[in-house]
Amino acid sequence: MKENGIRQMMLSIAGGLLCGVGVLGAYPLIPAYFAALYLEQANGVLLFGCMGIGIALFLPMTAGVKYMVALLVIWGAVRLIQWANEGCPAFLAGGMAAVVTMILSFAGGLMAWKDQLKLPVILLEGLFVFGAVVLLNRMLHALLHAQVQLPEEAHSESNNGERLRSYAESFQGLSQIFYTMSRKKNTYPMDEIGQIQNELTGKICASCDSCALCWERDSSPLYGVMSQMLGRIWQTGRTEEETENELGQYCKKSRDMVEEALRVFQRVNLNHAWYNRLLENRQVIAEQLDAMAYIMEDCAREERILDAQEKRALAEIRYQAKELGIVVDELHLIERVDGRIKMEAVLRSRFGGCISLKGFLRAGGHTLGKNMRVTADARSFIGKEAAKFVFYEDTNYRSVQGIARLKKDEAKISGDNFSFLELERGELLLGLSDGMGSGSTACKESEMVLDLVERFMAAGFSVETAIRMMNSAMVMKGENDLYSTVDLCSVDMYTGAGQIYKIGAAATFIKRRDKVECIRSESLPVGVQAGIELEKHEIQLYDGDFVVMVTDGVLEYLHVPKPEETMQEVIGSIQTNNPGILAKRIMERVLLFTGGHAKDDMTVLAACIWEKA
């Protein structure tokens, strides 16, 4: 602000010096320069004073009086227009300055003032004033709002990216260590069997008077009998009567030996179970570390600030905003990681009124040659207080969604949950989750699954990372063996390309103009195991295509040999462009197969995309 004030002072002084520039007895630069600089919110008193001094020094008295009156009229007229319209465009100020100057020159000629201009000169002066105001206003705007990006800032951004990459490598290395530590032991190694045998003989045989007789020879049959018994317990968890009788022939404490062996193996099994649980938790931690490494790598691929390369575009946007009565306190043009444009601006109205944001949006889009959109939560008007706005390159597609749901007969709450999430980065996420069972418990489980995915996606995670993070959280939670299926569809609203991720979910259907495609899955629900294997299906959607997602309850009770093929026929027979109507009609057709009963929670989710006009 201080630098801008110094620039205005210097330009005001320059205006006083320009008063000495005249052609054919006319001084058109005086009203033109005054109007152009005053439009830039210059200090009117300072500007008028500097140019008044210049007029007094360089102009004859009659011409000086005329141009002083012209400056006063222009000053008042511009203020009046700005008050009425929250802004004064340069062409309007230029036309007004030209008309005022011509009227005063023509009136002076009628009153036979000395050295007054001829009519052709008056007309030429008016045209010059109009053009000069428009051109000078652009030049002065560029001078007053010129910004320089310090090299230290770019160097700091580069250092931050390098640091994040090094952090990501560290997290990936730590993740590999946890993965190596998380290999499960599903069998007992032979050395552990030997330790169990030594523990048994040390505890039972050490207090027996016959210990020396039983174990004094390496060829004692007790070795074979003990190994056979331990092997049987190892394989089946119990001993056989024949083995116990054979052991009794050589050991008078055979009953104690068997009971102790069973207790030892029970304890060992419990230790193994806890150890394997620990290994699962290590694998979960490894997955979370991998996710953190991914996020850091993603952050290291920083959005590139284009302020230095796009100075002309930024200057043009500022100028167009000024024409609308908008003050741009900050303006940045950013290239996102995906190569698309984002614009951040801090805006306020110049005179405290409310100005529609649509005008600035159109001006920015026209300058950049792209359709732009504002964030969904942004205000619609620019007010007196400065506010930050974020604008994104607009998507090529729009989407409409519909839903149809039925609870299980006699159930109060459905265990199915759904989600529609439109992200600012131009991605549409459709989600459907079926909690195991029905009722409030299943509802809470499926709701938690979708809520976690939404949170991770909104935080900037990819779909794969969001699913893995959600699954690791559900594995750690692991209450009462409650699991949920997850059906996710992610669509890039710029290109129509999409991916479908299915985790224990029912089939998904793509309804096109001439056919219906089916995408099946065979995978476990989330939360069953730490190392989840994602089933990813690539799709390409076009104008008018539908995505139809259903839960298990819709397909399982059609009572036909091939329910997926039947559902394809049902969807293909329904002719509508409304996703809500499509979902409801699918549900009505399904109820014809079930006799009007819902033997399980049933949910149909439909979404359609259309190209924007």
Disulfide bonds with the S-S distance in Angstrom:
none
